[in-house]
Amino acid sequence: MVQNDRKNTEVLSVSLPKELKRDILEFSEELDIPVSKVAKDALESYILRRRWDEIQRVFGPAARKLGIKTDEDVERFFG
């Protein structure tokens, strides 16, 4: 069940290039979802990707030394 709790939301105003704004509006309309959801999902994906990149930067060399290169290697090592 998805909970829509407006008590946990805040408004954030950002400046965007005109082309990006247009793309967001078009995407929102194509998918019939609110602009705020498009922005929220995009920001969550961006933050998750940046965190994952940092994890790989920090732990990647050690993992390679242990021979961990694939998802299957991770499963064998930690599974």
PyMOL Python script that loads the backbone (N, CA, C, O; Angstrom):
from pymol import cmd

cmd.read_pdbstr("""\
ATOM      1  N   MET A   1       0.836  -1.178   0.000  1.00  0.00           N
ATOM      2  CA  MET A   1       0.000   0.000   0.000  1.00  0.00           C
ATOM      3  C   MET A   1       0.882   1.242   0.000  1.00  0.00           C
ATOM      4  O   MET A   1       1.792   1.358   0.821  1.00  0.00           O
ATOM      5  N   VAL A   2       0.624   2.153  -0.897  1.00  0.00           N
ATOM      6  CA  VAL A   2       1.371   3.401  -0.977  1.00  0.00           C
ATOM      7  C   VAL A   2       0.685   4.431  -0.098  1.00  0.00           C
ATOM      8  O   VAL A   2      -0.522   4.652  -0.195  1.00  0.00           O
ATOM      9  N   GLN A   3       1.470   5.048   0.752  1.00  0.00           N
ATOM     10  CA  GLN A   3       0.917   6.044   1.661  1.00  0.00           C
ATOM     11  C   GLN A   3       1.225   7.435   1.123  1.00  0.00           C
ATOM     12  O   GLN A   3       2.380   7.748   0.836  1.00  0.00           O
ATOM     13  N   ASN A   4       0.218   8.254   0.988  1.00  0.00           N
ATOM     14  CA  ASN A   4       0.397   9.621   0.528  1.00  0.00           C
ATOM     15  C   ASN A   4       0.245  10.538   1.729  1.00  0.00           C
ATOM     16  O   ASN A   4      -0.860  10.977   2.048  1.00  0.00           O
ATOM     17  N   ASP A   5       1.339  10.822   2.383  1.00  0.00           N
ATOM     18  CA  ASP A   5       1.314  11.607   3.605  1.00  0.00           C
ATOM     19  C   ASP A   5       1.906  12.980   3.328  1.00  0.00           C
ATOM     20  O   ASP A   5       3.126  13.145   3.330  1.00  0.00           O
ATOM     21  N   ARG A   6       1.057  13.953   3.092  1.00  0.00           N
ATOM     22  CA  ARG A   6       1.525  15.300   2.760  1.00  0.00           C
ATOM     23  C   ARG A   6       2.249  15.966   3.927  1.00  0.00           C
ATOM     24  O   ARG A   6       2.958  16.954   3.730  1.00  0.00           O
ATOM     25  N   LYS A   7       2.081  15.441   5.136  1.00  0.00           N
ATOM     26  CA  LYS A   7       2.787  16.008   6.283  1.00  0.00           C
ATOM     27  C   LYS A   7       4.294  15.821   6.140  1.00  0.00           C
ATOM     28  O   LYS A   7       5.077  16.556   6.742  1.00  0.00           O
ATOM     29  N   ASN A   8       4.695  14.838   5.343  1.00  0.00           N
ATOM     30  CA  ASN A   8       6.117  14.554   5.159  1.00  0.00           C
ATOM     31  C   ASN A   8       6.670  15.132   3.865  1.00  0.00           C
ATOM     32  O   ASN A   8       7.748  14.733   3.426  1.00  0.00           O
ATOM     33  N   THR A   9       5.958  16.056   3.254  1.00  0.00           N
ATOM     34  CA  THR A   9       6.442  16.661   2.017  1.00  0.00           C
ATOM     35  C   THR A   9       6.708  18.145   2.222  1.00  0.00           C
ATOM     36  O   THR A   9       6.106  18.800   3.073  1.00  0.00           O
ATOM     37  N   GLU A  10       7.622  18.645   1.420  1.00  0.00           N
ATOM     38  CA  GLU A  10       7.943  20.069   1.424  1.00  0.00           C
ATOM     39  C   GLU A  10       8.104  20.524  -0.015  1.00  0.00           C
ATOM     40  O   GLU A  10       8.383  19.722  -0.907  1.00  0.00           O
ATOM     41  N   VAL A  11       7.928  21.794  -0.226  1.00  0.00           N
ATOM     42  CA  VAL A  11       8.073  22.375  -1.554  1.00  0.00           C
ATOM     43  C   VAL A  11       9.517  22.831  -1.733  1.00  0.00           C
ATOM     44  O   VAL A  11      10.112  23.428  -0.836  1.00  0.00           O
ATOM     45  N   LEU A  12      10.067  22.537  -2.910  1.00  0.00           N
ATOM     46  CA  LEU A  12      11.417  22.965  -3.258  1.00  0.00           C
ATOM     47  C   LEU A  12      11.349  23.616  -4.629  1.00  0.00           C
ATOM     48  O   LEU A  12      10.886  23.002  -5.591  1.00  0.00           O
ATOM     49  N   SER A  13      11.801  24.838  -4.719  1.00  0.00           N
ATOM     50  CA  SER A  13      11.800  25.547  -5.992  1.00  0.00           C
ATOM     51  C   SER A  13      13.185  25.426  -6.614  1.00  0.00           C
ATOM     52  O   SER A  13      14.193  25.688  -5.958  1.00  0.00           O
ATOM     53  N   VAL A  14      13.230  25.029  -7.882  1.00  0.00           N
ATOM     54  CA  VAL A  14      14.508  24.896  -8.581  1.00  0.00           C
ATOM     55  C   VAL A  14      14.436  25.605  -9.926  1.00  0.00           C
ATOM     56  O   VAL A  14      13.361  25.739 -10.511  1.00  0.00           O
ATOM     57  N   SER A  15      15.571  26.049 -10.403  1.00  0.00           N
ATOM     58  CA  SER A  15      15.668  26.646 -11.737  1.00  0.00           C
ATOM     59  C   SER A  15      16.169  25.581 -12.698  1.00  0.00           C
ATOM     60  O   SER A  15      17.132  24.871 -12.410  1.00  0.00           O
ATOM     61  N   LEU A  16      15.507  25.479 -13.844  1.00  0.00           N
ATOM     62  CA  LEU A  16      15.871  24.481 -14.845  1.00  0.00           C
ATOM     63  C   LEU A  16      16.052  25.149 -16.197  1.00  0.00           C
ATOM     64  O   LEU A  16      15.409  26.159 -16.485  1.00  0.00           O
ATOM     65  N   PRO A  17      16.920  24.592 -17.026  1.00  0.00           N
ATOM     66  CA  PRO A  17      16.979  25.072 -18.403  1.00  0.00           C
ATOM     67  C   PRO A  17      15.615  24.856 -19.065  1.00  0.00           C
ATOM     68  O   PRO A  17      14.910  23.896 -18.753  1.00  0.00           O
ATOM     69  N   LYS A  18      15.258  25.747 -19.972  1.00  0.00           N
ATOM     70  CA  LYS A  18      13.942  25.674 -20.623  1.00  0.00           C
ATOM     71  C   LYS A  18      13.699  24.323 -21.282  1.00  0.00           C
ATOM     72  O   LYS A  18      12.597  23.780 -21.202  1.00  0.00           O
ATOM     73  N   GLU A  19      14.717  23.785 -21.929  1.00  0.00           N
ATOM     74  CA  GLU A  19      14.562  22.506 -22.621  1.00  0.00           C
ATOM     75  C   GLU A  19      14.261  21.373 -21.640  1.00  0.00           C
ATOM     76  O   GLU A  19      13.428  20.513 -21.925  1.00  0.00           O
ATOM     77  N   LEU A  20      14.929  21.367 -20.494  1.00  0.00           N
ATOM     78  CA  LEU A  20      14.675  20.335 -19.491  1.00  0.00           C
ATOM     79  C   LEU A  20      13.268  20.467 -18.923  1.00  0.00           C
ATOM     80  O   LEU A  20      12.578  19.469 -18.715  1.00  0.00           O
ATOM     81  N   LYS A  21      12.852  21.691 -18.677  1.00  0.00           N
ATOM     82  CA  LYS A  21      11.485  21.913 -18.193  1.00  0.00           C
ATOM     83  C   LYS A  21      10.479  21.381 -19.204  1.00  0.00           C
ATOM     84  O   LYS A  21       9.519  20.706 -18.835  1.00  0.00           O
ATOM     85  N   ARG A  22      10.698  21.683 -20.466  1.00  0.00           N
ATOM     86  CA  ARG A  22       9.799  21.205 -21.513  1.00  0.00           C
ATOM     87  C   ARG A  22       9.769  19.679 -21.545  1.00  0.00           C
ATOM     88  O   ARG A  22       8.702  19.076 -21.663  1.00  0.00           O
ATOM     89  N   ASP A  23      10.940  19.061 -21.440  1.00  0.00           N
ATOM     90  CA  ASP A  23      11.019  17.597 -21.445  1.00  0.00           C
ATOM     91  C   ASP A  23      10.250  16.991 -20.274  1.00  0.00           C
ATOM     92  O   ASP A  23       9.537  16.001 -20.438  1.00  0.00           O
ATOM     93  N   ILE A  24      10.397  17.588 -19.098  1.00  0.00           N
ATOM     94  CA  ILE A  24       9.693  17.085 -17.915  1.00  0.00           C
ATOM     95  C   ILE A  24       8.185  17.206 -18.098  1.00  0.00           C
ATOM     96  O   ILE A  24       7.439  16.276 -17.789  1.00  0.00           O
ATOM     97  N   LEU A  25       7.743  18.345 -18.597  1.00  0.00           N
ATOM     98  CA  LEU A  25       6.307  18.542 -18.815  1.00  0.00           C
ATOM     99  C   LEU A  25       5.759  17.556 -19.850  1.00  0.00           C
ATOM    100  O   LEU A  25       4.677  16.999 -19.665  1.00  0.00           O
ATOM    101  N   GLU A  26       6.497  17.345 -20.928  1.00  0.00           N
ATOM    102  CA  GLU A  26       6.066  16.397 -21.963  1.00  0.00           C
ATOM    103  C   GLU A  26       6.024  14.974 -21.416  1.00  0.00           C
ATOM    104  O   GLU A  26       5.076  14.229 -21.668  1.00  0.00           O
ATOM    105  N   PHE A  27       7.048  14.608 -20.675  1.00  0.00           N
ATOM    106  CA  PHE A  27       7.120  13.267 -20.098  1.00  0.00           C
ATOM    107  C   PHE A  27       5.963  13.041 -19.135  1.00  0.00           C
ATOM    108  O   PHE A  27       5.334  11.983 -19.138  1.00  0.00           O
ATOM    109  N   SER A  28       5.694  14.037 -18.322  1.00  0.00           N
ATOM    110  CA  SER A  28       4.583  13.967 -17.373  1.00  0.00           C
ATOM    111  C   SER A  28       3.263  13.755 -18.104  1.00  0.00           C
ATOM    112  O   SER A  28       2.441  12.933 -17.700  1.00  0.00           O
ATOM    113  N   GLU A  29       3.075  14.496 -19.168  1.00  0.00           N
ATOM    114  CA  GLU A  29       1.833  14.388 -19.937  1.00  0.00           C
ATOM    115  C   GLU A  29       1.731  13.032 -20.635  1.00  0.00           C
ATOM    116  O   GLU A  29       0.669  12.409 -20.638  1.00  0.00           O
ATOM    117  N   GLU A  30       2.840  12.577 -21.226  1.00  0.00           N
ATOM    118  CA  GLU A  30       2.841  11.285 -21.924  1.00  0.00           C
ATOM    119  C   GLU A  30       2.471  10.141 -20.989  1.00  0.00           C
ATOM    120  O   GLU A  30       1.720   9.240 -21.362  1.00  0.00           O
ATOM    121  N   LEU A  31       3.003  10.183 -19.775  1.00  0.00           N
ATOM    122  CA  LEU A  31       2.766   9.103 -18.819  1.00  0.00           C
ATOM    123  C   LEU A  31       1.555   9.342 -17.934  1.00  0.00           C
ATOM    124  O   LEU A  31       1.165   8.478 -17.148  1.00  0.00           O
ATOM    125  N   ASP A  32       0.965  10.526 -18.069  1.00  0.00           N
ATOM    126  CA  ASP A  32      -0.197  10.901 -17.261  1.00  0.00           C
ATOM    127  C   ASP A  32       0.107  10.784 -15.765  1.00  0.00           C
ATOM    128  O   ASP A  32      -0.658  10.203 -14.995  1.00  0.00           O
ATOM    129  N   ILE A  33       1.248  11.357 -15.384  1.00  0.00           N
ATOM    130  CA  ILE A  33       1.624  11.409 -13.971  1.00  0.00           C
ATOM    131  C   ILE A  33       1.991  12.846 -13.622  1.00  0.00           C
ATOM    132  O   ILE A  33       2.398  13.610 -14.497  1.00  0.00           O
ATOM    133  N   PRO A  34       1.852  13.218 -12.364  1.00  0.00           N
ATOM    134  CA  PRO A  34       2.161  14.596 -11.972  1.00  0.00           C
ATOM    135  C   PRO A  34       3.633  14.950 -12.205  1.00  0.00           C
ATOM    136  O   PRO A  34       4.520  14.105 -12.085  1.00  0.00           O
ATOM    137  N   VAL A  35       3.861  16.197 -12.535  1.00  0.00           N
ATOM    138  CA  VAL A  35       5.227  16.695 -12.722  1.00  0.00           C
ATOM    139  C   VAL A  35       6.052  16.444 -11.462  1.00  0.00           C
ATOM    140  O   VAL A  35       7.228  16.092 -11.549  1.00  0.00           O
ATOM    141  N   SER A  36       5.445  16.621 -10.306  1.00  0.00           N
ATOM    142  CA  SER A  36       6.180  16.417  -9.054  1.00  0.00           C
ATOM    143  C   SER A  36       6.662  14.976  -8.925  1.00  0.00           C
ATOM    144  O   SER A  36       7.735  14.737  -8.371  1.00  0.00           O
ATOM    145  N   LYS A  37       5.888  14.008  -9.426  1.00  0.00           N
ATOM    146  CA  LYS A  37       6.325  12.606  -9.369  1.00  0.00           C
ATOM    147  C   LYS A  37       7.480  12.365 -10.329  1.00  0.00           C
ATOM    148  O   LYS A  37       8.420  11.641 -10.001  1.00  0.00           O
ATOM    149  N   VAL A  38       7.416  12.966 -11.510  1.00  0.00           N
ATOM    150  CA  VAL A  38       8.531  12.839 -12.457  1.00  0.00           C
ATOM    151  C   VAL A  38       9.808  13.372 -11.812  1.00  0.00           C
ATOM    152  O   VAL A  38      10.850  12.718 -11.850  1.00  0.00           O
ATOM    153  N   ALA A  39       9.720  14.561 -11.220  1.00  0.00           N
ATOM    154  CA  ALA A  39      10.888  15.175 -10.585  1.00  0.00           C
ATOM    155  C   ALA A  39      11.366  14.344  -9.400  1.00  0.00           C
ATOM    156  O   ALA A  39      12.566  14.111  -9.254  1.00  0.00           O
ATOM    157  N   LYS A  40      10.449  13.898  -8.560  1.00  0.00           N
ATOM    158  CA  LYS A  40      10.801  13.097  -7.382  1.00  0.00           C
ATOM    159  C   LYS A  40      11.500  11.808  -7.800  1.00  0.00           C
ATOM    160  O   LYS A  40      12.551  11.465  -7.258  1.00  0.00           O
ATOM    161  N   ASP A  41      10.917  11.092  -8.765  1.00  0.00           N
ATOM    162  CA  ASP A  41      11.513   9.839  -9.225  1.00  0.00           C
ATOM    163  C   ASP A  41      12.891  10.066  -9.837  1.00  0.00           C
ATOM    164  O   ASP A  41      13.815   9.288  -9.600  1.00  0.00           O
ATOM    165  N   ALA A  42      13.028  11.130 -10.622  1.00  0.00           N
ATOM    166  CA  ALA A  42      14.317  11.431 -11.247  1.00  0.00           C
ATOM    167  C   ALA A  42      15.374  11.757 -10.197  1.00  0.00           C
ATOM    168  O   ALA A  42      16.511  11.295 -10.289  1.00  0.00           O
ATOM    169  N   LEU A  43      14.999  12.550  -9.205  1.00  0.00           N
ATOM    170  CA  LEU A  43      15.949  12.902  -8.148  1.00  0.00           C
ATOM    171  C   LEU A  43      16.330  11.692  -7.309  1.00  0.00           C
ATOM    172  O   LEU A  43      17.496  11.530  -6.948  1.00  0.00           O
ATOM    173  N   GLU A  44      15.361  10.841  -6.996  1.00  0.00           N
ATOM    174  CA  GLU A  44      15.672   9.628  -6.237  1.00  0.00           C
ATOM    175  C   GLU A  44      16.625   8.731  -7.018  1.00  0.00           C
ATOM    176  O   GLU A  44      17.569   8.185  -6.448  1.00  0.00           O
ATOM    177  N   SER A  45      16.384   8.576  -8.317  1.00  0.00           N
ATOM    178  CA  SER A  45      17.269   7.763  -9.159  1.00  0.00           C
ATOM    179  C   SER A  45      18.671   8.354  -9.214  1.00  0.00           C
ATOM    180  O   SER A  45      19.661   7.627  -9.142  1.00  0.00           O
ATOM    181  N   TYR A  46      18.749   9.665  -9.341  1.00  0.00           N
ATOM    182  CA  TYR A  46      20.041  10.344  -9.397  1.00  0.00           C
ATOM    183  C   TYR A  46      20.825  10.132  -8.099  1.00  0.00           C
ATOM    184  O   TYR A  46      22.009   9.796  -8.129  1.00  0.00           O
ATOM    185  N   ILE A  47      20.161  10.328  -6.975  1.00  0.00           N
ATOM    186  CA  ILE A  47      20.826  10.177  -5.679  1.00  0.00           C
ATOM    187  C   ILE A  47      21.273   8.730  -5.474  1.00  0.00           C
ATOM    188  O   ILE A  47      22.390   8.484  -5.020  1.00  0.00           O
ATOM    189  N   LEU A  48      20.410   7.780  -5.805  1.00  0.00           N
ATOM    190  CA  LEU A  48      20.764   6.371  -5.674  1.00  0.00           C
ATOM    191  C   LEU A  48      21.971   6.035  -6.534  1.00  0.00           C
ATOM    192  O   LEU A  48      22.882   5.338  -6.087  1.00  0.00           O
ATOM    193  N   ARG A  49      21.982   6.531  -7.772  1.00  0.00           N
ATOM    194  CA  ARG A  49      23.103   6.266  -8.681  1.00  0.00           C
ATOM    195  C   ARG A  49      24.408   6.867  -8.149  1.00  0.00           C
ATOM    196  O   ARG A  49      25.453   6.219  -8.194  1.00  0.00           O
ATOM    197  N   ARG A  50      24.350   8.094  -7.650  1.00  0.00           N
ATOM    198  CA  ARG A  50      25.554   8.732  -7.102  1.00  0.00           C
ATOM    199  C   ARG A  50      26.078   7.965  -5.895  1.00  0.00           C
ATOM    200  O   ARG A  50      27.287   7.792  -5.742  1.00  0.00           O
ATOM    201  N   ARG A  51      25.165   7.504  -5.036  1.00  0.00           N
ATOM    202  CA  ARG A  51      25.592   6.712  -3.870  1.00  0.00           C
ATOM    203  C   ARG A  51      26.221   5.398  -4.319  1.00  0.00           C
ATOM    204  O   ARG A  51      27.239   4.978  -3.770  1.00  0.00           O
ATOM    205  N   TRP A  52      25.619   4.747  -5.314  1.00  0.00           N
ATOM    206  CA  TRP A  52      26.164   3.498  -5.823  1.00  0.00           C
ATOM    207  C   TRP A  52      27.546   3.728  -6.443  1.00  0.00           C
ATOM    208  O   TRP A  52      28.458   2.927  -6.237  1.00  0.00           O
ATOM    209  N   ASP A  53      27.700   4.802  -7.191  1.00  0.00           N
ATOM    210  CA  ASP A  53      29.008   5.132  -7.768  1.00  0.00           C
ATOM    211  C   ASP A  53      30.056   5.306  -6.678  1.00  0.00           C
ATOM    212  O   ASP A  53      31.197   4.870  -6.834  1.00  0.00           O
ATOM    213  N   GLU A  54      29.671   5.942  -5.571  1.00  0.00           N
ATOM    214  CA  GLU A  54      30.608   6.145  -4.460  1.00  0.00           C
ATOM    215  C   GLU A  54      30.970   4.812  -3.800  1.00  0.00           C
ATOM    216  O   GLU A  54      32.130   4.589  -3.452  1.00  0.00           O
ATOM    217  N   ILE A  55      29.998   3.938  -3.629  1.00  0.00           N
ATOM    218  CA  ILE A  55      30.272   2.609  -3.069  1.00  0.00           C
ATOM    219  C   ILE A  55      31.250   1.865  -3.965  1.00  0.00           C
ATOM    220  O   ILE A  55      32.201   1.254  -3.478  1.00  0.00           O
ATOM    221  N   GLN A  56      31.021   1.913  -5.269  1.00  0.00           N
ATOM    222  CA  GLN A  56      31.924   1.230  -6.193  1.00  0.00           C
ATOM    223  C   GLN A  56      33.315   1.846  -6.171  1.00  0.00           C
ATOM    224  O   GLN A  56      34.313   1.131  -6.265  1.00  0.00           O
ATOM    225  N   ARG A  57      33.387   3.160  -6.050  1.00  0.00           N
ATOM    226  CA  ARG A  57      34.691   3.825  -6.008  1.00  0.00           C
ATOM    227  C   ARG A  57      35.470   3.400  -4.773  1.00  0.00           C
ATOM    228  O   ARG A  57      36.674   3.155  -4.843  1.00  0.00           O
ATOM    229  N   VAL A  58      34.779   3.315  -3.640  1.00  0.00           N
ATOM    230  CA  VAL A  58      35.446   2.990  -2.378  1.00  0.00           C
ATOM    231  C   VAL A  58      35.777   1.499  -2.283  1.00  0.00           C
ATOM    232  O   VAL A  58      36.888   1.129  -1.904  1.00  0.00           O
ATOM    233  N   PHE A  59      34.814   0.648  -2.628  1.00  0.00           N
ATOM    234  CA  PHE A  59      34.992  -0.785  -2.409  1.00  0.00           C
ATOM    235  C   PHE A  59      35.399  -1.565  -3.653  1.00  0.00           C
ATOM    236  O   PHE A  59      35.778  -2.733  -3.554  1.00  0.00           O
ATOM    237  N   GLY A  60      35.326  -0.935  -4.819  1.00  0.00           N
ATOM    238  CA  GLY A  60      35.651  -1.628  -6.059  1.00  0.00           C
ATOM    239  C   GLY A  60      37.035  -2.249  -6.093  1.00  0.00           C
ATOM    240  O   GLY A  60      37.164  -3.422  -6.446  1.00  0.00           O
ATOM    241  N   PRO A  61      38.077  -1.504  -5.737  1.00  0.00           N
ATOM    242  CA  PRO A  61      39.416  -2.089  -5.772  1.00  0.00           C
ATOM    243  C   PRO A  61      39.563  -3.319  -4.872  1.00  0.00           C
ATOM    244  O   PRO A  61      40.185  -4.305  -5.268  1.00  0.00           O
ATOM    245  N   ALA A  62      39.001  -3.267  -3.675  1.00  0.00           N
ATOM    246  CA  ALA A  62      39.077  -4.413  -2.762  1.00  0.00           C
ATOM    247  C   ALA A  62      38.304  -5.598  -3.326  1.00  0.00           C
ATOM    248  O   ALA A  62      38.753  -6.741  -3.229  1.00  0.00           O
ATOM    249  N   ALA A  63      37.148  -5.327  -3.912  1.00  0.00           N
ATOM    250  CA  ALA A  63      36.345  -6.407  -4.494  1.00  0.00           C
ATOM    251  C   ALA A  63      37.099  -7.073  -5.637  1.00  0.00           C
ATOM    252  O   ALA A  63      37.097  -8.299  -5.752  1.00  0.00           O
ATOM    253  N   ARG A  64      37.741  -6.274  -6.478  1.00  0.00           N
ATOM    254  CA  ARG A  64      38.502  -6.843  -7.594  1.00  0.00           C
ATOM    255  C   ARG A  64      39.650  -7.707  -7.086  1.00  0.00           C
ATOM    256  O   ARG A  64      39.938  -8.755  -7.664  1.00  0.00           O
ATOM    257  N   LYS A  65      40.306  -7.280  -6.014  1.00  0.00           N
ATOM    258  CA  LYS A  65      41.394  -8.079  -5.437  1.00  0.00           C
ATOM    259  C   LYS A  65      40.885  -9.419  -4.927  1.00  0.00           C
ATOM    260  O   LYS A  65      41.616 -10.410  -4.932  1.00  0.00           O
ATOM    261  N   LEU A  66      39.629  -9.448  -4.485  1.00  0.00           N
ATOM    262  CA  LEU A  66      39.022 -10.691  -4.003  1.00  0.00           C
ATOM    263  C   LEU A  66      38.420 -11.511  -5.141  1.00  0.00           C
ATOM    264  O   LEU A  66      37.882 -12.594  -4.911  1.00  0.00           O
ATOM    265  N   GLY A  67      38.508 -11.001  -6.360  1.00  0.00           N
ATOM    266  CA  GLY A  67      37.969 -11.704  -7.514  1.00  0.00           C
ATOM    267  C   GLY A  67      36.477 -11.513  -7.709  1.00  0.00           C
ATOM    268  O   GLY A  67      35.842 -12.268  -8.445  1.00  0.00           O
ATOM    269  N   ILE A  68      35.913 -10.508  -7.055  1.00  0.00           N
ATOM    270  CA  ILE A  68      34.482 -10.230  -7.180  1.00  0.00           C
ATOM    271  C   ILE A  68      34.289  -9.272  -8.348  1.00  0.00           C
ATOM    272  O   ILE A  68      34.666  -8.102  -8.287  1.00  0.00           O
ATOM    273  N   LYS A  69      33.684  -9.805  -9.426  1.00  0.00           N
ATOM    274  CA  LYS A  69      33.502  -8.993 -10.630  1.00  0.00           C
ATOM    275  C   LYS A  69      32.059  -8.983 -11.124  1.00  0.00           C
ATOM    276  O   LYS A  69      31.655  -8.062 -11.834  1.00  0.00           O
ATOM    277  N   THR A  70      31.285  -9.988 -10.759  1.00  0.00           N
ATOM    278  CA  THR A  70      29.915 -10.097 -11.255  1.00  0.00           C
ATOM    279  C   THR A  70      28.939 -10.235 -10.087  1.00  0.00           C
ATOM    280  O   THR A  70      29.347 -10.429  -8.941  1.00  0.00           O
ATOM    281  N   ASP A  71      27.647 -10.132 -10.394  1.00  0.00           N
ATOM    282  CA  ASP A  71      26.625 -10.357  -9.364  1.00  0.00           C
ATOM    283  C   ASP A  71      26.725 -11.770  -8.806  1.00  0.00           C
ATOM    284  O   ASP A  71      26.501 -11.993  -7.617  1.00  0.00           O
ATOM    285  N   GLU A  72      27.060 -12.719  -9.669  1.00  0.00           N
ATOM    286  CA  GLU A  72      27.207 -14.103  -9.222  1.00  0.00           C
ATOM    287  C   GLU A  72      28.368 -14.229  -8.239  1.00  0.00           C
ATOM    288  O   GLU A  72      28.277 -14.974  -7.263  1.00  0.00           O
ATOM    289  N   ASP A  73      29.459 -13.504  -8.492  1.00  0.00           N
ATOM    290  CA  ASP A  73      30.593 -13.505  -7.564  1.00  0.00           C
ATOM    291  C   ASP A  73      30.174 -12.956  -6.206  1.00  0.00           C
ATOM    292  O   ASP A  73      30.560 -13.496  -5.169  1.00  0.00           O
ATOM    293  N   VAL A  74      29.394 -11.897  -6.211  1.00  0.00           N
ATOM    294  CA  VAL A  74      28.909 -11.305  -4.957  1.00  0.00           C
ATOM    295  C   VAL A  74      28.086 -12.335  -4.199  1.00  0.00           C
ATOM    296  O   VAL A  74      28.260 -12.508  -2.993  1.00  0.00           O
ATOM    297  N   GLU A  75      27.193 -13.019  -4.900  1.00  0.00           N
ATOM    298  CA  GLU A  75      26.340 -14.030  -4.269  1.00  0.00           C
ATOM    299  C   GLU A  75      27.178 -15.163  -3.679  1.00  0.00           C
ATOM    300  O   GLU A  75      26.919 -15.612  -2.563  1.00  0.00           O
ATOM    301  N   ARG A  76      28.178 -15.623  -4.424  1.00  0.00           N
ATOM    302  CA  ARG A  76      29.045 -16.697  -3.914  1.00  0.00           C
ATOM    303  C   ARG A  76      29.824 -16.236  -2.687  1.00  0.00           C
ATOM    304  O   ARG A  76      29.973 -16.983  -1.720  1.00  0.00           O
ATOM    305  N   PHE A  77      30.316 -15.011  -2.734  1.00  0.00           N
ATOM    306  CA  PHE A  77      31.158 -14.511  -1.646  1.00  0.00           C
ATOM    307  C   PHE A  77      30.348 -14.215  -0.387  1.00  0.00           C
ATOM    308  O   PHE A  77      30.769 -14.547   0.721  1.00  0.00           O
ATOM    309  N   PHE A  78      29.182 -13.590  -0.561  1.00  0.00           N
ATOM    310  CA  PHE A  78      28.396 -13.155   0.593  1.00  0.00           C
ATOM    311  C   PHE A  78      27.173 -14.027   0.862  1.00  0.00           C
ATOM    312  O   PHE A  78      26.609 -13.998   1.956  1.00  0.00           O
ATOM    313  N   GLY A  79      26.766 -14.809  -0.152  1.00  0.00           N
ATOM    314  CA  GLY A  79      25.520 -15.569  -0.069  1.00  0.00           C
ATOM    315  C   GLY A  79      25.564 -16.679   0.901  1.00  0.00           C
ATOM    316  O   GLY A  79      24.576 -17.395   1.064  1.00  0.00           O
TER     317      GLY A  79
END
""", "prot")
cmd.dss("prot")
cmd.show_as("cartoon", "prot")
cmd.util.cbc("prot")
cmd.orient("prot")
